[in-house]
Amino acid sequence: MDTALTPPLRIQALHVQQIKPEAAQRRLDNFLHEFRTRSLAKNTGESTTAAQLQKLADALNEEYANRQ
């Protein structure tokens, strides 16, 4: 019998603050780098959250490029 899959973590905003897309991109890039570093150090293999965060970073890059 197959083992039960563990669903990915859910990220829920606790506070909303308006910031410029450039600042959001820098913060997200920093967080993503730290998250990947922690994941590699722990050897957890949690890639779903990192993939979703990378999609968000890419979308912010695209939005910023379209505004230029």
All heavy atoms as TSV, in Angstrom:
chain	resi	resn	atom	element	x	y	z
A	1	MET	N	N	0.829	-1.177	0.000
A	1	MET	CA	C	0.000	0.000	0.000
A	1	MET	C	C	0.878	1.246	0.000
A	1	MET	O	O	1.900	1.285	0.662
A	1	MET	CB	C	-0.864	-0.003	1.259
A	1	MET	CG	C	-2.201	0.596	1.038
A	1	MET	SD	S	-3.210	0.253	2.484
A	1	MET	CE	C	-3.956	1.799	2.611
A	2	ASP	N	N	0.476	2.260	-0.749
A	2	ASP	CA	C	1.245	3.508	-0.816
A	2	ASP	C	C	1.125	4.282	0.486
A	2	ASP	O	O	0.087	4.263	1.147
A	2	ASP	CB	C	0.739	4.385	-1.957
A	2	ASP	CG	C	1.053	3.784	-3.316
A	2	ASP	OD1	O	1.965	2.944	-3.378
A	2	ASP	OD2	O	0.382	4.154	-4.288
A	3	THR	N	N	2.199	4.979	0.815
A	3	THR	CA	C	2.153	5.825	2.009
A	3	THR	C	C	1.403	7.107	1.697
A	3	THR	O	O	1.367	7.562	0.558
A	3	THR	CB	C	3.573	6.175	2.486
A	3	THR	OG1	O	4.247	6.863	1.430
A	3	THR	CG2	C	4.359	4.940	2.874
A	4	ALA	N	N	0.796	7.670	2.718
A	4	ALA	CA	C	0.039	8.908	2.541
A	4	ALA	C	C	0.984	10.055	2.222
A	4	ALA	O	O	2.070	10.156	2.787
A	4	ALA	CB	C	-0.751	9.216	3.807
A	5	LEU	N	N	0.577	10.901	1.284
A	5	LEU	CA	C	1.382	12.061	0.924
A	5	LEU	C	C	1.175	13.167	1.959
A	5	LEU	O	O	0.065	13.372	2.446
A	5	LEU	CB	C	0.989	12.579	-0.458
A	5	LEU	CG	C	1.248	11.634	-1.614
A	5	LEU	CD1	C	0.716	12.237	-2.907
A	5	LEU	CD2	C	2.725	11.354	-1.748
A	6	THR	N	N	2.233	13.864	2.261
A	6	THR	CA	C	2.143	14.997	3.171
A	6	THR	C	C	1.903	16.249	2.338
A	6	THR	O	O	2.694	16.556	1.448
A	6	THR	CB	C	3.453	15.156	3.966
A	6	THR	OG1	O	3.721	13.942	4.636
A	6	THR	CG2	C	3.358	16.287	4.957
A	7	PRO	N	N	0.823	16.974	2.615
A	7	PRO	CA	C	0.552	18.176	1.821
A	7	PRO	C	C	1.612	19.248	2.100
A	7	PRO	O	O	2.202	19.276	3.182
A	7	PRO	CB	C	-0.827	18.623	2.297
A	7	PRO	CG	C	-0.994	18.016	3.634
A	7	PRO	CD	C	-0.179	16.756	3.646
A	8	PRO	N	N	1.858	20.125	1.133
A	8	PRO	CA	C	2.845	21.185	1.344
A	8	PRO	C	C	2.369	22.167	2.412
A	8	PRO	O	O	1.173	22.254	2.710
A	8	PRO	CB	C	2.944	21.865	-0.018
A	8	PRO	CG	C	1.677	21.530	-0.710
A	8	PRO	CD	C	1.242	20.192	-0.171
A	9	LEU	N	N	3.317	22.892	2.961
A	9	LEU	CA	C	2.972	23.906	3.957
A	9	LEU	C	C	2.122	24.985	3.321
A	9	LEU	O	O	2.291	25.317	2.158
A	9	LEU	CB	C	4.254	24.539	4.507
A	9	LEU	CG	C	5.230	23.617	5.210
A	9	LEU	CD1	C	6.502	24.383	5.544
A	9	LEU	CD2	C	4.622	23.059	6.464
A	10	ARG	N	N	1.223	25.544	4.103
A	10	ARG	CA	C	0.420	26.668	3.623
A	10	ARG	C	C	0.989	27.943	4.211
A	10	ARG	O	O	1.183	28.046	5.412
A	10	ARG	CB	C	-1.035	26.521	4.023
A	10	ARG	CG	C	-1.723	25.367	3.340
A	10	ARG	CD	C	-3.224	25.620	3.317
A	10	ARG	NE	N	-3.892	24.563	2.623
A	10	ARG	CZ	C	-4.231	24.631	1.330
A	10	ARG	NH1	N	-3.958	25.705	0.644
A	10	ARG	NH2	N	-4.839	23.633	0.752
A	11	ILE	N	N	1.250	28.909	3.345
A	11	ILE	CA	C	1.749	30.200	3.790
A	11	ILE	C	C	0.571	31.160	3.792
A	11	ILE	O	O	-0.096	31.344	2.773
A	11	ILE	CB	C	2.864	30.712	2.858
A	11	ILE	CG1	C	4.027	29.728	2.884
A	11	ILE	CG2	C	3.296	32.106	3.256
A	11	ILE	CD1	C	5.130	30.047	1.912
A	12	GLN	N	N	0.316	31.747	4.952
A	12	GLN	CA	C	-0.811	32.658	5.084
A	12	GLN	C	C	-0.301	33.993	5.618
A	12	GLN	O	O	0.439	34.046	6.602
A	12	GLN	CB	C	-1.841	32.072	6.047
A	12	GLN	CG	C	-3.118	32.851	6.122
A	12	GLN	CD	C	-4.156	32.117	6.948
A	12	GLN	OE1	O	-3.832	31.247	7.735
A	12	GLN	NE2	N	-5.404	32.473	6.767
A	13	ALA	N	N	-0.690	35.062	4.955
A	13	ALA	CA	C	-0.254	36.399	5.366
A	13	ALA	C	C	-0.906	36.794	6.685
A	13	ALA	O	O	-2.096	36.613	6.883
A	13	ALA	CB	C	-0.612	37.418	4.295
A	14	LEU	N	N	-0.085	37.341	7.570
A	14	LEU	CA	C	-0.587	37.821	8.851
A	14	LEU	C	C	-0.728	39.334	8.854
A	14	LEU	O	O	-1.460	39.891	9.666
A	14	LEU	CB	C	0.356	37.402	9.984
A	14	LEU	CG	C	0.546	35.902	10.163
A	14	LEU	CD1	C	1.570	35.628	11.261
A	14	LEU	CD2	C	-0.777	35.234	10.510
A	15	HIS	N	N	-0.009	39.979	7.953
A	15	HIS	CA	C	-0.005	41.434	7.898
A	15	HIS	C	C	0.189	41.852	6.445
A	15	HIS	O	O	0.962	41.232	5.721
A	15	HIS	CB	C	1.145	41.974	8.769
A	15	HIS	CG	C	1.312	43.449	8.720
A	15	HIS	ND1	N	0.477	44.304	9.384
A	15	HIS	CD2	C	2.218	44.220	8.087
A	15	HIS	CE1	C	0.865	45.541	9.162
A	15	HIS	NE2	N	1.930	45.520	8.378
A	16	VAL	N	N	-0.486	42.908	6.027
A	16	VAL	CA	C	-0.368	43.403	4.661
A	16	VAL	C	C	0.226	44.797	4.690
A	16	VAL	O	O	-0.219	45.656	5.454
A	16	VAL	CB	C	-1.747	43.438	3.959
A	16	VAL	CG1	C	-1.639	44.035	2.573
A	16	VAL	CG2	C	-2.349	42.054	3.897
A	17	GLN	N	N	1.249	45.006	3.867
A	17	GLN	CA	C	1.910	46.305	3.782
A	17	GLN	C	C	2.232	46.570	2.323
A	17	GLN	O	O	2.819	45.716	1.652
A	17	GLN	CB	C	3.187	46.296	4.616
A	17	GLN	CG	C	3.978	47.572	4.543
A	17	GLN	CD	C	5.282	47.474	5.332
A	17	GLN	OE1	O	5.577	46.456	5.937
A	17	GLN	NE2	N	6.053	48.527	5.309
A	18	GLN	N	N	1.861	47.734	1.813
A	18	GLN	CA	C	2.154	48.085	0.435
A	18	GLN	C	C	3.622	48.462	0.306
A	18	GLN	O	O	4.121	49.298	1.063
A	18	GLN	CB	C	1.288	49.276	-0.006
A	18	GLN	CG	C	-0.200	48.987	-0.029
A	18	GLN	CD	C	-0.583	48.023	-1.133
A	18	GLN	OE1	O	0.020	48.002	-2.208
A	18	GLN	NE2	N	-1.577	47.207	-0.876
A	19	ILE	N	N	4.326	47.814	-0.628
A	19	ILE	CA	C	5.710	48.155	-0.920
A	19	ILE	C	C	5.900	48.139	-2.424
A	19	ILE	O	O	5.099	47.561	-3.165
A	19	ILE	CB	C	6.720	47.199	-0.237
A	19	ILE	CG1	C	6.510	45.754	-0.688
A	19	ILE	CG2	C	6.654	47.318	1.265
A	19	ILE	CD1	C	7.553	44.796	-0.162
A	20	LYS	N	N	6.964	48.764	-2.881
A	20	LYS	CA	C	7.254	48.810	-4.312
A	20	LYS	C	C	7.648	47.414	-4.794
A	20	LYS	O	O	8.218	46.628	-4.034
A	20	LYS	CB	C	8.395	49.783	-4.585
A	20	LYS	CG	C	8.031	51.212	-4.298
A	20	LYS	CD	C	9.189	52.122	-4.620
A	20	LYS	CE	C	8.810	53.559	-4.339
A	20	LYS	NZ	N	9.898	54.486	-4.693
A	21	PRO	N	N	7.360	47.112	-6.065
A	21	PRO	CA	C	7.730	45.795	-6.601
A	21	PRO	C	C	9.222	45.488	-6.475
A	21	PRO	O	O	9.605	44.348	-6.238
A	21	PRO	CB	C	7.306	45.870	-8.067
A	21	PRO	CG	C	6.233	46.895	-8.110
A	21	PRO	CD	C	6.591	47.883	-7.042
A	22	GLU	N	N	10.076	46.510	-6.625
A	22	GLU	CA	C	11.524	46.281	-6.512
A	22	GLU	C	C	11.883	45.811	-5.104
A	22	GLU	O	O	12.698	44.900	-4.924
A	22	GLU	CB	C	12.315	47.561	-6.818
A	22	GLU	CG	C	12.028	48.153	-8.182
A	22	GLU	CD	C	10.838	49.105	-8.175
A	22	GLU	OE1	O	10.462	49.639	-7.121
A	22	GLU	OE2	O	10.274	49.298	-9.255
A	23	ALA	N	N	11.275	46.452	-4.097
A	23	ALA	CA	C	11.540	46.065	-2.707
A	23	ALA	C	C	11.006	44.658	-2.437
A	23	ALA	O	O	11.661	43.861	-1.754
A	23	ALA	CB	C	10.918	47.069	-1.748
A	24	ALA	N	N	9.827	44.357	-2.978
A	24	ALA	CA	C	9.255	43.021	-2.796
A	24	ALA	C	C	10.158	41.972	-3.437
A	24	ALA	O	O	10.380	40.898	-2.864
A	24	ALA	CB	C	7.856	42.967	-3.403
A	25	GLN	N	N	10.684	42.292	-4.618
A	25	GLN	CA	C	11.568	41.359	-5.312
A	25	GLN	C	C	12.830	41.096	-4.503
A	25	GLN	O	O	13.252	39.956	-4.351
A	25	GLN	CB	C	11.941	41.911	-6.696
A	25	GLN	CG	C	12.763	40.952	-7.521
A	25	GLN	CD	C	11.985	39.712	-7.881
A	25	GLN	OE1	O	10.880	39.809	-8.377
A	25	GLN	NE2	N	12.555	38.549	-7.648
A	26	ARG	N	N	13.430	42.147	-3.961
A	26	ARG	CA	C	14.644	41.977	-3.154
A	26	ARG	C	C	14.363	41.134	-1.914
A	26	ARG	O	O	15.130	40.222	-1.578
A	26	ARG	CB	C	15.201	43.331	-2.729
A	26	ARG	CG	C	16.000	44.024	-3.800
A	26	ARG	CD	C	16.772	45.206	-3.259
A	26	ARG	NE	N	15.984	46.125	-2.449
A	26	ARG	CZ	C	15.277	47.144	-2.922
A	26	ARG	NH1	N	15.254	47.377	-4.222
A	26	ARG	NH2	N	14.594	47.930	-2.112
A	27	ARG	N	N	13.248	41.432	-1.236
A	27	ARG	CA	C	12.901	40.665	-0.037
A	27	ARG	C	C	12.652	39.203	-0.362
A	27	ARG	O	O	13.090	38.304	0.355
A	27	ARG	CB	C	11.657	41.259	0.637
A	27	ARG	CG	C	11.900	42.576	1.304
A	27	ARG	CD	C	10.641	43.057	1.970
A	27	ARG	NE	N	10.825	44.384	2.539
A	27	ARG	CZ	C	9.931	44.968	3.308
A	27	ARG	NH1	N	8.800	44.369	3.599
A	27	ARG	NH2	N	10.168	46.185	3.779
A	28	LEU	N	N	11.939	38.973	-1.445
A	28	LEU	CA	C	11.633	37.593	-1.840
A	28	LEU	C	C	12.896	36.845	-2.259
A	28	LEU	O	O	13.081	35.687	-1.885
A	28	LEU	CB	C	10.602	37.577	-2.965
A	28	LEU	CG	C	10.061	36.223	-3.365
A	28	LEU	CD1	C	9.445	35.503	-2.175
A	28	LEU	CD2	C	9.043	36.364	-4.466
A	29	ASP	N	N	13.768	37.520	-2.990
A	29	ASP	CA	C	15.032	36.883	-3.383
A	29	ASP	C	C	15.861	36.505	-2.158
A	29	ASP	O	O	16.410	35.407	-2.089
A	29	ASP	CB	C	15.848	37.803	-4.288
A	29	ASP	CG	C	15.286	37.901	-5.701
A	29	ASP	OD1	O	14.477	37.016	-6.084
A	29	ASP	OD2	O	15.639	38.859	-6.409
A	30	ASN	N	N	15.940	37.421	-1.193
A	30	ASN	CA	C	16.688	37.136	0.036
A	30	ASN	C	C	16.075	35.971	0.800
A	30	ASN	O	O	16.779	35.074	1.265
A	30	ASN	CB	C	16.757	38.363	0.931
A	30	ASN	CG	C	17.672	39.429	0.387
A	30	ASN	OD1	O	18.556	39.153	-0.413
A	30	ASN	ND2	N	17.447	40.665	0.796
A	31	PHE	N	N	14.748	35.988	0.933
A	31	PHE	CA	C	14.071	34.910	1.649
A	31	PHE	C	C	14.280	33.575	0.946
A	31	PHE	O	O	14.559	32.557	1.585
A	31	PHE	CB	C	12.581	35.203	1.795
A	31	PHE	CG	C	11.841	34.084	2.459
A	31	PHE	CD1	C	11.848	33.946	3.832
A	31	PHE	CD2	C	11.156	33.138	1.707
A	31	PHE	CE1	C	11.192	32.899	4.453
A	31	PHE	CE2	C	10.497	32.087	2.312
A	31	PHE	CZ	C	10.505	31.972	3.691
A	32	LEU	N	N	14.134	33.584	-0.371
A	32	LEU	CA	C	14.283	32.356	-1.158
A	32	LEU	C	C	15.691	31.786	-1.006
A	32	LEU	O	O	15.857	30.574	-0.828
A	32	LEU	CB	C	13.988	32.657	-2.624
A	32	LEU	CG	C	13.552	31.521	-3.512
A	32	LEU	CD1	C	12.311	30.846	-2.948
A	32	LEU	CD2	C	13.261	32.029	-4.897
A	33	HIS	N	N	16.692	32.653	-1.039
A	33	HIS	CA	C	18.072	32.208	-0.858
A	33	HIS	C	C	18.258	31.573	0.522
A	33	HIS	O	O	18.817	30.484	0.650
A	33	HIS	CB	C	19.025	33.382	-1.049
A	33	HIS	CG	C	20.449	33.038	-0.765
A	33	HIS	ND1	N	21.200	32.254	-1.604
A	33	HIS	CD2	C	21.241	33.353	0.281
A	33	HIS	CE1	C	22.396	32.105	-1.083
A	33	HIS	NE2	N	22.457	32.765	0.066
A	34	GLU	N	N	17.758	32.257	1.567
A	34	GLU	CA	C	17.885	31.728	2.926
A	34	GLU	C	C	17.101	30.427	3.092
A	34	GLU	O	O	17.563	29.489	3.742
A	34	GLU	CB	C	17.419	32.765	3.940
A	34	GLU	CG	C	18.347	33.960	4.031
A	34	GLU	CD	C	17.789	35.063	4.912
A	34	GLU	OE1	O	16.741	34.845	5.568
A	34	GLU	OE2	O	18.403	36.144	4.940
A	35	PHE	N	N	15.917	30.360	2.500
A	35	PHE	CA	C	15.088	29.160	2.593
A	35	PHE	C	C	15.794	27.968	1.960
A	35	PHE	O	O	15.838	26.872	2.525
A	35	PHE	CB	C	13.733	29.408	1.926
A	35	PHE	CG	C	12.807	28.231	1.991
A	35	PHE	CD1	C	12.064	27.989	3.129
A	35	PHE	CD2	C	12.665	27.370	0.914
A	35	PHE	CE1	C	11.196	26.897	3.197
A	35	PHE	CE2	C	11.812	26.282	0.968
A	35	PHE	CZ	C	11.087	26.050	2.111
A	36	ARG	N	N	16.356	28.185	0.768
A	36	ARG	CA	C	17.069	27.102	0.083
A	36	ARG	C	C	18.294	26.661	0.872
A	36	ARG	O	O	18.593	25.477	0.954
A	36	ARG	CB	C	17.473	27.548	-1.315
A	36	ARG	CG	C	16.321	27.591	-2.271
A	36	ARG	CD	C	16.772	27.983	-3.648
A	36	ARG	NE	N	15.655	27.983	-4.575
A	36	ARG	CZ	C	15.525	28.832	-5.562
A	36	ARG	NH1	N	16.429	29.754	-5.773
A	36	ARG	NH2	N	14.478	28.773	-6.360
A	37	THR	N	N	18.996	27.646	1.454
A	37	THR	CA	C	20.173	27.322	2.260
A	37	THR	C	C	19.781	26.470	3.455
A	37	THR	O	O	20.428	25.464	3.754
A	37	THR	CB	C	20.872	28.610	2.729
A	37	THR	OG1	O	21.227	29.385	1.581
A	37	THR	CG2	C	22.112	28.304	3.542
A	38	ARG	N	N	18.695	26.852	4.136
A	38	ARG	CA	C	18.222	26.072	5.290
A	38	ARG	C	C	17.770	24.684	4.854
A	38	ARG	O	O	18.054	23.692	5.527
A	38	ARG	CB	C	17.066	26.792	5.992
A	38	ARG	CG	C	17.477	27.979	6.803
A	38	ARG	CD	C	16.346	28.466	7.691
A	38	ARG	NE	N	15.089	28.661	6.984
A	38	ARG	CZ	C	14.688	29.813	6.454
A	38	ARG	NH1	N	15.453	30.879	6.528
A	38	ARG	NH2	N	13.530	29.907	5.855
A	39	SER	N	N	17.060	24.613	3.740
A	39	SER	CA	C	16.565	23.317	3.263
A	39	SER	C	C	17.715	22.383	2.903
A	39	SER	O	O	17.663	21.191	3.201
A	39	SER	CB	C	15.661	23.499	2.053
A	39	SER	OG	O	14.487	24.184	2.410
A	40	LEU	N	N	18.730	22.929	2.260
A	40	LEU	CA	C	19.893	22.104	1.905
A	40	LEU	C	C	20.648	21.665	3.148
A	40	LEU	O	O	21.106	20.530	3.227
A	40	LEU	CB	C	20.825	22.876	0.971
A	40	LEU	CG	C	20.329	23.063	-0.461
A	40	LEU	CD1	C	21.291	23.967	-1.233
A	40	LEU	CD2	C	20.168	21.739	-1.167
A	41	ALA	N	N	20.774	22.570	4.122
A	41	ALA	CA	C	21.499	22.235	5.344
A	41	ALA	C	C	20.778	21.138	6.130
A	41	ALA	O	O	21.402	20.237	6.677
A	41	ALA	CB	C	21.668	23.477	6.213
A	42	LYS	N	N	19.451	21.211	6.140
A	42	LYS	CA	C	18.652	20.210	6.859
A	42	LYS	C	C	18.469	18.947	6.034
A	42	LYS	O	O	18.063	17.913	6.549
A	42	LYS	CB	C	17.273	20.768	7.199
A	42	LYS	CG	C	17.279	21.847	8.240
A	42	LYS	CD	C	15.850	22.282	8.493
A	42	LYS	CE	C	15.747	23.434	9.436
A	42	LYS	NZ	N	14.357	23.872	9.604
A	43	ASN	N	N	18.709	19.078	4.718
A	43	ASN	CA	C	18.508	17.954	3.806
A	43	ASN	C	C	17.055	17.476	3.836
A	43	ASN	O	O	16.780	16.281	3.798
A	43	ASN	CB	C	19.465	16.807	4.154
A	43	ASN	CG	C	19.899	16.057	2.924
A	43	ASN	OD1	O	19.668	16.516	1.808
A	43	ASN	ND2	N	20.516	14.921	3.121
A	44	THR	N	N	16.106	18.449	3.899
A	44	THR	CA	C	14.694	18.102	4.011
A	44	THR	C	C	14.062	17.709	2.679
A	44	THR	O	O	13.106	16.961	2.655
A	44	THR	CB	C	13.881	19.278	4.594
A	44	THR	OG1	O	14.026	20.409	3.735
A	44	THR	CG2	C	14.332	19.613	5.996
A	45	GLY	N	N	14.553	18.275	1.590
A	45	GLY	CA	C	13.978	17.930	0.300
A	45	GLY	C	C	12.636	18.579	0.051
A	45	GLY	O	O	11.913	18.190	-0.846
A	46	GLU	N	N	12.263	19.592	0.827
A	46	GLU	CA	C	10.992	20.311	0.645
A	46	GLU	C	C	11.143	21.229	-0.555
A	46	GLU	O	O	11.710	22.308	-0.462
A	46	GLU	CB	C	10.652	21.110	1.906
A	46	GLU	CG	C	9.479	22.059	1.788
A	46	GLU	CD	C	8.196	21.402	1.345
A	46	GLU	OE1	O	7.709	20.517	2.040
A	46	GLU	OE2	O	7.693	21.785	0.289
A	47	SER	N	N	10.654	20.784	-1.693
A	47	SER	CA	C	10.817	21.564	-2.916
A	47	SER	C	C	9.532	22.262	-3.350
A	47	SER	O	O	9.582	23.203	-4.129
A	47	SER	CB	C	11.325	20.676	-4.037
A	47	SER	OG	O	10.395	19.646	-4.287
A	48	THR	N	N	8.391	21.829	-2.847
A	48	THR	CA	C	7.118	22.414	-3.268
A	48	THR	C	C	7.032	23.879	-2.880
A	48	THR	O	O	6.665	24.727	-3.689
A	48	THR	CB	C	5.938	21.637	-2.647
A	48	THR	OG1	O	6.074	20.268	-2.993
A	48	THR	CG2	C	4.615	22.157	-3.152
A	49	THR	N	N	7.376	24.192	-1.645
A	49	THR	CA	C	7.310	25.573	-1.177
A	49	THR	C	C	8.297	26.437	-1.952
A	49	THR	O	O	7.961	27.541	-2.387
A	49	THR	CB	C	7.604	25.654	0.337
A	49	THR	OG1	O	6.675	24.815	1.022
A	49	THR	CG2	C	7.481	27.065	0.847
A	50	ALA	N	N	9.499	25.929	-2.141
A	50	ALA	CA	C	10.506	26.682	-2.896
A	50	ALA	C	C	10.033	26.930	-4.327
A	50	ALA	O	O	10.234	28.015	-4.878
A	50	ALA	CB	C	11.834	25.938	-2.888
A	51	ALA	N	N	9.390	25.951	-4.927
A	51	ALA	CA	C	8.893	26.103	-6.305
A	51	ALA	C	C	7.806	27.174	-6.367
A	51	ALA	O	O	7.800	27.998	-7.292
A	51	ALA	CB	C	8.355	24.777	-6.822
A	52	GLN	N	N	6.907	27.194	-5.401
A	52	GLN	CA	C	5.856	28.210	-5.380
A	52	GLN	C	C	6.439	29.600	-5.162
A	52	GLN	O	O	6.009	30.573	-5.785
A	52	GLN	CB	C	4.819	27.888	-4.291
A	52	GLN	CG	C	4.001	26.653	-4.566
A	52	GLN	CD	C	3.181	26.773	-5.838
A	52	GLN	OE1	O	2.570	27.808	-6.094
A	52	GLN	NE2	N	3.181	25.733	-6.646
A	53	LEU	N	N	7.425	29.700	-4.286
A	53	LEU	CA	C	8.078	30.986	-4.056
A	53	LEU	C	C	8.833	31.449	-5.294
A	53	LEU	O	O	8.860	32.642	-5.609
A	53	LEU	CB	C	9.018	30.900	-2.851
A	53	LEU	CG	C	8.327	30.776	-1.501
A	53	LEU	CD1	C	9.358	30.472	-0.410
A	53	LEU	CD2	C	7.553	32.034	-1.165
A	54	GLN	N	N	9.422	30.513	-6.015
A	54	GLN	CA	C	10.124	30.872	-7.243
A	54	GLN	C	C	9.145	31.376	-8.295
A	54	GLN	O	O	9.430	32.327	-9.019
A	54	GLN	CB	C	10.916	29.679	-7.793
A	54	GLN	CG	C	11.781	30.029	-8.979
A	54	GLN	CD	C	12.824	31.071	-8.642
A	54	GLN	OE1	O	13.583	30.902	-7.700
A	54	GLN	NE2	N	12.865	32.157	-9.393
A	55	LYS	N	N	7.964	30.772	-8.364
A	55	LYS	CA	C	6.933	31.245	-9.296
A	55	LYS	C	C	6.517	32.672	-8.943
A	55	LYS	O	O	6.312	33.506	-9.823
A	55	LYS	CB	C	5.709	30.325	-9.264
A	55	LYS	CG	C	5.929	29.010	-9.944
A	55	LYS	CD	C	4.672	28.167	-9.874
A	55	LYS	CE	C	4.895	26.790	-10.455
A	55	LYS	NZ	N	3.686	25.952	-10.387
A	56	LEU	N	N	6.388	32.958	-7.653
A	56	LEU	CA	C	6.043	34.310	-7.212
A	56	LEU	C	C	7.147	35.290	-7.603
A	56	LEU	O	O	6.872	36.380	-8.107
A	56	LEU	CB	C	5.815	34.332	-5.698
A	56	LEU	CG	C	5.540	35.693	-5.077
A	56	LEU	CD1	C	4.317	36.362	-5.689
A	56	LEU	CD2	C	5.377	35.560	-3.567
A	57	ALA	N	N	8.398	34.906	-7.385
A	57	ALA	CA	C	9.526	35.769	-7.747
A	57	ALA	C	C	9.534	36.042	-9.253
A	57	ALA	O	O	9.746	37.180	-9.689
A	57	ALA	CB	C	10.841	35.131	-7.311
A	58	ASP	N	N	9.285	35.012	-10.046
A	58	ASP	CA	C	9.249	35.178	-11.500
A	58	ASP	C	C	8.108	36.104	-11.924
A	58	ASP	O	O	8.273	36.944	-12.816
A	58	ASP	CB	C	9.109	33.823	-12.194
A	58	ASP	CG	C	10.334	32.944	-12.017
A	58	ASP	OD1	O	11.404	33.463	-11.623
A	58	ASP	OD2	O	10.208	31.720	-12.243
A	59	ALA	N	N	6.964	35.970	-11.275
A	59	ALA	CA	C	5.819	36.828	-11.597
A	59	ALA	C	C	6.119	38.280	-11.246
A	59	ALA	O	O	5.756	39.195	-12.002
A	59	ALA	CB	C	4.575	36.352	-10.852
A	60	LEU	N	N	6.786	38.509	-10.124
A	60	LEU	CA	C	7.166	39.872	-9.761
A	60	LEU	C	C	8.165	40.446	-10.758
A	60	LEU	O	O	8.069	41.624	-11.131
A	60	LEU	CB	C	7.741	39.912	-8.344
A	60	LEU	CG	C	6.731	39.773	-7.217
A	60	LEU	CD1	C	7.455	39.646	-5.877
A	60	LEU	CD2	C	5.780	40.947	-7.188
A	61	ASN	N	N	9.108	39.633	-11.194
A	61	ASN	CA	C	10.066	40.082	-12.217
A	61	ASN	C	C	9.345	40.469	-13.499
A	61	ASN	O	O	9.649	41.489	-14.110
A	61	ASN	CB	C	11.091	38.987	-12.524
A	61	ASN	CG	C	12.243	39.001	-11.573
A	61	ASN	OD1	O	12.579	40.026	-11.004
A	61	ASN	ND2	N	12.861	37.852	-11.386
A	62	GLU	N	N	8.394	39.648	-13.904
A	62	GLU	CA	C	7.638	39.922	-15.116
A	62	GLU	C	C	6.812	41.203	-14.978
A	62	GLU	O	O	6.775	42.028	-15.885
A	62	GLU	CB	C	6.726	38.741	-15.434
A	62	GLU	CG	C	5.973	38.876	-16.729
A	62	GLU	CD	C	5.104	37.664	-17.028
A	62	GLU	OE1	O	5.464	36.559	-16.572
A	62	GLU	OE2	O	4.088	37.827	-17.701
A	63	GLU	N	N	6.172	41.364	-13.825
A	63	GLU	CA	C	5.378	42.569	-13.591
A	63	GLU	C	C	6.262	43.819	-13.630
A	63	GLU	O	O	5.901	44.818	-14.234
A	63	GLU	CB	C	4.681	42.480	-12.230
A	63	GLU	CG	C	3.855	43.704	-11.883
A	63	GLU	CD	C	3.207	43.600	-10.523
A	63	GLU	OE1	O	2.883	42.473	-10.113
A	63	GLU	OE2	O	3.019	44.646	-9.878
A	64	TYR	N	N	7.416	43.726	-13.014
A	64	TYR	CA	C	8.345	44.854	-13.004
A	64	TYR	C	C	8.824	45.172	-14.419
A	64	TYR	O	O	8.909	46.336	-14.826
A	64	TYR	CB	C	9.532	44.551	-12.089
A	64	TYR	CG	C	10.538	45.668	-12.037
A	64	TYR	CD1	C	10.229	46.887	-11.450
A	64	TYR	CD2	C	11.800	45.501	-12.582
A	64	TYR	CE1	C	11.150	47.911	-11.418
A	64	TYR	CE2	C	12.726	46.521	-12.558
A	64	TYR	CZ	C	12.400	47.730	-11.968
A	64	TYR	OH	O	13.319	48.737	-11.945
A	65	ALA	N	N	9.136	44.156	-15.203
A	65	ALA	CA	C	9.596	44.341	-16.577
A	65	ALA	C	C	8.508	44.983	-17.433
A	65	ALA	O	O	8.799	45.825	-18.296
A	65	ALA	CB	C	10.033	43.012	-17.177
A	66	ASN	N	N	7.254	44.622	-17.208
A	66	ASN	CA	C	6.148	45.178	-17.978
A	66	ASN	C	C	5.910	46.637	-17.646
A	66	ASN	O	O	5.396	47.393	-18.465
A	66	ASN	CB	C	4.874	44.375	-17.751
A	66	ASN	CG	C	4.919	43.019	-18.401
A	66	ASN	OD1	O	5.678	42.802	-19.339
A	66	ASN	ND2	N	4.135	42.092	-17.900
A	67	ARG	N	N	6.259	47.049	-16.435
A	67	ARG	CA	C	6.081	48.445	-16.038
A	67	ARG	C	C	7.147	49.360	-16.629
A	67	ARG	O	O	6.973	50.556	-16.688
A	67	ARG	CB	C	6.100	48.580	-14.522
A	67	ARG	CG	C	4.874	48.037	-13.869
A	67	ARG	CD	C	4.891	48.318	-12.404
A	67	ARG	NE	N	3.687	47.794	-11.786
A	67	ARG	CZ	C	3.263	48.157	-10.604
A	67	ARG	NH1	N	3.953	49.018	-9.893
A	67	ARG	NH2	N	2.170	47.653	-10.101
A	68	GLN	N	N	8.260	48.776	-17.046
A	68	GLN	CA	C	9.371	49.584	-17.571
A	68	GLN	C	C	9.083	50.088	-18.945
A	68	GLN	O	O	8.487	49.689	-19.771
A	68	GLN	CB	C	10.664	48.772	-17.567
A	68	GLN	CG	C	11.112	48.397	-16.196
A	68	GLN	CD	C	11.459	49.592	-15.322
A	68	GLN	OE1	O	11.988	50.580	-15.812
A	68	GLN	NE2	N	11.144	49.508	-14.056
